[in-house]
Amino acid sequence: MSEDELVKQACDFFGWRRIGKDIRDCPATDIAQLYRQRRLEGGPGRIGVPATG
């Protein structure tokens, strides 16, 4: 899924109906942290979880 779709899904999960910059920044910060931890891979157009090996 794309990063935008992931943010929308996260906002929907928490019941946030309005997705302004302030609300978008919350899951975007978490997504960035997951990239740093290498728990997500890909880019804005297609995010995925790393394959286990």
N, C-alpha and C positions, 0 to 999 in steps of 0.2 A: 504494500500500500504506500501511498505517497505520505510525505511528512504532514501535509495539510490535512489529509484524511485521518491520519493518526491523531492529530490535534483535535479535529472535530469529534472523533470517536471518544477521546478522553473527556472532552467537555460534555458530551452527551451523557457519558457514564456518571459524571458528577452532578448532572442536572443543570449545567450552565447553559442557558438558552441563548444568551447574548455572548458573542465571541469577539469582543473588542481587543485592542492591543494589550490592555492590562491582564485580561483573562488568558489570551493567547500566549503571553509570555510565561505563564506558570508551567504548562506542559512542555513548551519549547525548551525551557531551562532543564527540565527533567530529561527530555530527549537528548539534549547536548551532553548531559552527565552520563547517560547510558552509552553514548558513542565513546566518550573518554574511557569508560570502563570496558569498552569492547563488547558490550552486551547487545549492541545494535550495529549493523553494518549497512552500507549502501549510501545513498544520497537523498536529497530532497524529493526526487521523483520516484524512488523505490527504496523503502526501508525494509530490512529484514533482520532476522536473528542469525548470528554466525552458525555455521554448521559445526556440529560437535564431531570431534575426530579422535 
